[in-house]
Amino acid sequence: MEFMEKYGIWRDSKIIDEATRAELLGIADDSGEIQERFYRDLEFGTGGLRGIMGAGTNRMNVYTIRRAALGLAEYILANEPRGRQMGVVIAHDSRRNSPLFALEAALTMVSAGIRVYLFDSLRPTPVLSFAVRHLGCTAGVVITASHNPPEYNGFKAYWADGGQIPYPRDEEVIGYVNRINDMSRLAISANDAALAGGLLITPDESVDEAYYSAVLARKRDQAAIDSAGLKIVYTPLHGAGNIPTRTVLARAGFADVFVPEAQADPDPDFTTVSYPNPEDPKAFALGLALGAKMGADIIIANDPDADRVGAMAAHNGEFVGLTGNELGVLMTHYLLNRHKEQGDMPENPAIVSTIVSTNLTRAIAEDFGAAYFEVLTGFKYIGEKMTNWEQTKEHSYVFGFEESIGFLPGDYARDKDAVAASLLICEMAAHYKAQGLTLIDAMNKLLEKYGYHYDYNISITKTGMEGAAQIRHIMEDLRKNPPADIGGISVAAVRDYRPGYGGLPPSDVLYYELADNSWFCIRPSGTEPKIKIYCGVIGENPTHAAQKARDLADLIVSVIN
């Protein structure tokens, strides 16, 4: 169907509300804008939907939300005999339209006869992951676009284990969503009898309390927390993490927690930051100012749905940022070392990370006798490992992380958890402070012991329909014309994950191993209009390693260009 035909169907549909119709009429003379909004259906990918809000099939709105919810509902009804009774739990973050989209998804599922647990106020994504398991639901949904700019929103779908829907079930759900092409099917028919029949339920505070208990059970050094006198600056960046993270830190025993007042309350416009991503140093501006004023030891920031956390540590009179890889290896070493020292290492311990994360983690895991597993980018693949081991008892999950500041120190959930990770970062800082060390000192000791690893990544943004085509062209050209060397260093091996590799599901990823033990990886982002480049090196010292990684990244960009 051509984009103008789809535009006309939406404009004239009887189920379209008047505000949406007015928005569509407002672009009637702009064929380029119509094409951008209707040249495709917003893709329900392996994690759900994410896109710019607005009217159109290639936008996030109540109708694309209803379509996704209806597809998921019909999949549940066709494939899960007890799914109707087990129900679906739905949460949302602080973004524009998030409460509305959550309600629309809930009513769509209630209309299909499925019980829905709908949180009555914003919750972090990890609370949703926990609640799926805690409530015994067959699926879950969280309305969020994570750390994307304010104009975005999304629909993330979870399965009964609390993880995002894994392969190949994800493709089966996508098939159900893609079959819904008739606009008339998106009219909600939920009635008073259905609502009165107990199909729409508000979870009570017992879910939150159970979640807090599960997170606090992960503490490993209460004595250091009690004695170190750690001063913490914490910012939720206007998102959902404020109450949960501050509650957990307070109950753990951290008394000195300071929050930039301007960033404490939910704000869908993220007024104080240009980009609400704790990977971006600019997001720490207010935290840094408050940290300097209060003499903080550590500054932590959650993204808007509180599944990611970034950190900066005081060191030699300044605050030094820690990358996702650095935080990940610090947590890996800390947890394994605490288990070893306290004599409670689980049987067959395992660490899980992703193919684009640092190789340093493997060296640390092996040093402690723990198995190390690599999975595709996307925390659902880490969650899938956890679920498999829960059933087979083959390994005991200790920790998993993605380099994009996503961490999970425990098996109570199946998605990354910035609330729990914030607690762990502060506990580590207290633990090392008790020894006269900072987190930067601890990281430097790991590099001295295991080698001067340095990992670096950059992104190339390609927006709109033309940008998507350029990204596809880049990936195809690299497959047809693979580089034999990079800057004179020969390519020793290439892994193409598109047909599947090493038992992992198919994914549009190219991974290159170089003759000097460096590596780099290229993949399109699954959530943003970007192509991402990751690289890792081992150098002679920290300065040499950092320069070597940046030089490698520049060479890769020149190859792509």
N, C-alpha and C positions, 0 to 999 in steps of 0.2 A: 504494500500500500504506500503511495506517495505521501510525502509529508503534508502537502496542501490538503489532500483528502482527509488525512487524520485530523488536521487542524479543523476542518469543516465539521467533522463528526463531533469533536469536542465542543466547538462553539455552539452547535445547534442541539446538543444533547439535552434531554429533559431532566436528567439528574444533576447536571452541572449547576452549582449555586451561582447566584447573580454576581457576586464579587469576582469569581473566577471567569465568568462570561465577560464581564467588563474588562478584565485584564487581557483576555484574548482579543476582544474587539479593539483594544488599544494598540495592538501590534498588527492590525489587519493590513496595513500598507507597508510592512517591513518583512519582506520575504526572507531575508537573511535570518532575522530573529525567529520567524516561524520555523525555518529549517532547523536551527539549533535546538529548538524546543521539541520538534516532532520528527526529526530524521531517524530516530530510533526510539525504542522503549528503554527507559532507564533500566539497565541490566541488573537483574537479581543474580548477583554473583555468589561465590562460595561462602561469603559472610552475610549476604543480604543486600540491601540497597544503600547507596550513599550518593548524594548529589545536591546541586543547587536547588533551593526552594523556588517554586513558581508554578504557573499553569503550563501543562504540556506533558506528553508521555516521557520526555527525557528530563523531567524535573521531579522534585519531591513535593508532593501535595496530598490532600486527603484521598484522592482517587488512586494514585500509585501506592499509597499506604494500604488502602482497602484491597487492591489487587494482590499485593504481597501477602496480606493477612488471610485473604480468601484462599489463595493457592496453598499456603501452609495448612490452613484448616482442612481443606479437601484432601491433602496428602495424609494428615493425621486420621481423618475419618475412614480413608480407604485402606490404610496400612497398619493402624494401631487399634485393635479391638477395644482396649480400655482407655483409649486416648480421650474420648469424650468426657469420661468421669475423672480421669487424672488431671485434666485441665492444662491450661497454659498460664504462666505468670508473666506480667508485663510491667516494665518500669520505664522511666524516662529521665533525661538530664535537664539542664537549665536552658536549652536553646529555644529560640523562637519556634512556636508551634509544637514543641515537644509534648506538652500535656494534651493538646488537641489530637495529635497523631497517635498518642498512646490510647486515648479514648476511642478514636476511630478504629484502631486495630482491635481493641477489646470488643466493641459492639459488632464488628464484622464477625468475629469468632463466636460471640454469643448468638448471633443470628444463625450461625451454622449448627447451633446446639452444643457448643463446647463450653465447659466451665472455664471462667477466667478469673485469675487473681490479679487485680489492678492496684498497684501502689497509688496512694492518694497524694503523694508528693515526690519530689525528685529523689533518686537513689543512684549511687555509683553502679557502674556496670558489674563489678565483682559481686555486689550484693544480689543482683539479678542472677548471676551464675550460681551463687550459693543457694538462693531461694528455690531455684528449679529442683535441686537435690533435696533441700530441706522440706519442701512441700510435696515432694513426690510427683511432680508434674511431668507430663510427656514432652513439653517444650517450653521455651521462654522467648521473649522478645524484649529488647531494649531499644528505645528511640533515642538515638545519639549519632553525632558525626564526629565523636571523639575530639581530636585537636584541630579539626578543619576550621577555616574562617567562618565568621558568623552567618554567612549566606547559605551554609550547608546544613543538611540534616540527614538522618539515616535510619535504617530499620535493620537491626542485627538479630539473627535468629539462632536459637540454641536448642539442643536436644536434651533428652532425659538425664544424661550424665552431667549436665551443667556446662558442657562445652559447645562452642559453635558447631553447627551441623557438619559432620565430617564427610569426606568422600567415601563411597559414591552416593550416599544418601542425599548430599547437597544437590547433586545433579538431578536426582529424582524429584526433589522439592522444586527445583528450578523448572523442571518440565511441567509440573502442575501450575505454577505461576504463569508460565508462557502460554498455556492453553486459554487463559482468560483474556479474550480479545473483544468481547461484547460489552460495551459501556453499561448497558442496562443491568448487567450482573453486579455492578458496583453500587447499586442502591441498597442501603442498609434497611433490613426489615425487622430489627430487634424490636420486640413489643413488651408491653408492661408485664404480661404473663411470664415471659422468659426471664425478665429481670427479677420479678417477684419470686420466681421459682428457684432462686439461689444460684443462678449461673454467673452472676457478677459479684465478686467478693473482694473486700478490701483487706489485705493482710494486716494483722495487728503487730504491735511492737515486739512480740515474741520472736518474730523473724529477725529483726535487727539485733535483739539481744543474743540470739543464738549465733549470729554472724560475729558479733563482738567477741563472744567467748571463744569461737574457733580461731580468730585472729590472735587473741591474747595468749592462747595456748602455745603459740609458736616461740614465745620468748625463751632465750637461752642463757641470759646473764642478768638476773634481777639485781644481784649485788652491785654490778657496775652502774645500772640505771639509778639505783638508790643513792650511790655515793659520788658519782661523777659531777653532779651539778651542771649537767649539760644545758646550754642555752640554745633554743631552737627558734628559728623563724620559719613559719609555714604559711604558704599561700595556696588556696584552692583555685586561683585564677578565675574567680567568678563562677565556679562550677559546683558539682555535686559532692565534692569531697570534704567540705568544711566541717559539718557536724560529725560524720563518721571518723575522720582522721583525728580531729581534736579530742573526740571521745576516747578513742583507743590510746592516744598518747597520754592523756590524763589518767586513764585507768591503769596504764602500765607504770605510772609513777613519775612521768616527766612533768615537773611543776612549772618550768620556765619556757612556755611556748607563746610566741608573739606572732600576731597575724597583721599584715598590712590592712588597715581598716577599709581602704578603698577597694580591696579585692575580696573581702570576706563574703559579701552577699552575692547570690546568683544574679547574673547580668547577661542576657542573651547577646548583647552587643560587644561583650568583652572590652569595655570602654578603655581600660588602662593598658591594654596590650594590642599590638598590631596583629599578633598571631598567637593564639592561646596554646602554645606548644612548649612544654618545659625542656625540649631539646634545643630551643632557641635561646641563647644567652640573654636576648633583649627582654624575654618574659620575666627575668629575675630583677629588673630594674628597681621596683619598689621593695622587693625583698632584700636586695643588697643595701639599700638606704637604711632600712630598718635594722638589718643585721649589723651594720656599722654602728648605729646608734646604741643598740642593746648589747654589743660585744658578743654576738652569737658565735657558737661553735660550728653550726651547720644551718644551711638554708635548704628547704625542700619545697617543691612545687608540684602539685597534681595538675593533670590536664582536666578539661571540663567534665568528663564522665568518670574521672578518678580511677582509670585503669593503668595510667602511666605516671611515673614520678621521676623528676630530675632533681639533682642535688649539687650544691656547692659547699665546699668545706673551708673553714678558716685554716690558713697555713702560712706561717712566717709573715704575719701582718696583712694578709690579703685573702680574698675569697677565690678559691680555685674550683673551676667546674669539673665535674666528673662525667664522662661519657656513659652511655648505656652499657657498653662493653666493660668499662672499668668498674661500674657499679655491679655488673653481673659477676665478674670474676672475684670481686671483694666478697660478695654474698656467698658465692660458691665456696671459697676458701674458708670463710668464717663459719658457715654451717657445718662443713665437713670437719673442720678442726675442733669445733665445740663438741660434735658427736664423739670424735676420737678422744678428746680430753675428758669428757664426762662418761665415757665408756658405754654409750648407748647407740653406737652406729647400727642402723637398721640392716637387716640381712639383704645382701645383694643390692647395695645402694646404687642409685643412678641419678645422673645429672642430664638434663635435656636442654639443648639450645638449637639454633637454626643454622642453616648452611651459610648465611651471610654474617654470622656473628664471629667473634674472635676465636682463633685456634688456641689461645692461651688457656681457655677453659678445659680443653681436653687434657693438657699437661697437668693441670691442678687435680682434676678428677682422677686421673691414672695414678698420681702420686699418693692419693689416699685409698687406692684400691677400689674406686667407684667406676662403674660403667659410664661411658659417655655416649650419648646419642644425638645425632643431627637430624632435624626435620625441616620441612619447607617453611618459608616465612608465613606467619599466621599462627597465633597462639593456639588455635584449635588443634593443630597437629601435636603440640605439646600436651594439650588436654587429652587427646586421643591415646597417647602413650600411657598417660596416667590411668585412664579407664581400662585399657588392655591389661596393665599390670595388676590393677585391682582385682581383675577376674582370674588371671593366670598365676599370680604370685611370683612371676619370673623375676621381677625387680621391685625394689622399694623406692618410690619417688622421694628425692630429697629436695630438689630445687630445679626450676626451669626459668629461662629468660630469653628474651629477644633483645638484640642490640638497640632497638628503638624504644628503650627505657620501659620495657614491659617485664614484670617479675612476678613469680608466684612461689613463696616459701611455705608450701604446705599442700595437702591434698583435699582440703575442705571445699574447694571450688575447682573450676576447670578453665578459668580465664585469668589473665594477668590482673594483679590487685595492687593498686597504688596505696591503698590504706595500709595493708599488711607490709608492703615494701617500705613505706615511710617509717613504720615502727622499726623494721629491721635496720634501716639505715641509721636511725637515731640510736638504736641499741649498739650497733657496731661503733658508732662515734663515741658513745659512752665507754664501751669496752676498751677501745684504744686510748681514749683520754686518760683512763685510769692507769695506763702504762706510760703516760707522757707522750703519746703519739697522736697524730691526726690521721684522718682517712687517706690523705695524700702520702704520709709516711708509710702507711700500711700498703698502699698500692706500689710505692717505689720498692719496698721489700719484696713484693711478689715478682716484680720485673727483674730485680737482681737475682732472684732464685731461679726463675723459669725462663728467662730470656727477655730481651727488650722488644716485645711485641708492640706494634702500633697499628691500629685499625682506623680507617678513614672512609667516609662516604660522602657523596655529593649527589644532587638531583638536577635534572634538566627538565624544566617545565614546558609542556606542549599542550596548550589549552584548546578546547572546542573540537569540532569535527575534524578540522584540518590537523590539529595537534595529535588526535588519536590515530589518524592515518600515518603521520610522520613516525610515531612510536612503533607502529606495526612495521613500517618500512625499515626502520633501524634494526629491529630484531631479525627480520628476514634477510637483510643484507649481511648481517654478521653471520648468519647460518650459511649463506651461500658463499661468502668470502671471508672465512675465518682468518684472523691475523696469525701469521707464523711466529711473529715475535713482537714484543713491546719494548721500544727503546733499546733494541739490540739484545734483550733477554728473551730467549726462545720460550715459546709456549710448550710446556711438557705434556699437558693433557687438557682436554675440553670435556666438560659434562653438559649435555643438553637434556634438561629435565622435561622438555615438552612431551616426549613420548613416555615419560616416566623413567626414573633412574634409581637404582639401588633399593628397589621396593617402595619408593615414594610415589605418590600420585602424580599424574601429569601436571606440569606447571611451566609457564612461559619464562624460563630462567636459563641463562648461560653462565657457566662457571669455568674459569680458566686457572690452571695451575702453571706457574712459571718455574723455570729451571733453578732459580735461586731461592726456592721455597716461599716466594711471594704468591699471592693469589688475587684474583679479582672476579667480581660477579656482576652481571647486568640483568635487570628485570624491569618490566613496567610496574608501576605502583598499582595495587588493587583498589585503592581508595582515593587517589588523587591523580590529576592529569600530569604525571611525571614519569620519566624513566630514571631508575635509580642505579647508581654505580657504587659498589662496595669494594674495598681492597684492604689487604692485610700484609704486613711485612714483619721481618725480624731484623733489627739493626744492631750495630755495635754498641750503641749507647742511646739514651732517650732522644737526644737531638738528632742523631743520625737516622734513627728509625722514623721520627716524625717527618723529616725532610724527604726520606725515601718514599714514604707513603703518599705524600702530596705530589711528588714528582710522578709517581706511578699513576695517580688519578688524572693529572694533567695529560699524560700520554694517552690514557684511555679516552678522554674527551676528544683529543685530536683525532684518534682513530674513528670515533663515532661521527665527528664532523666531516 
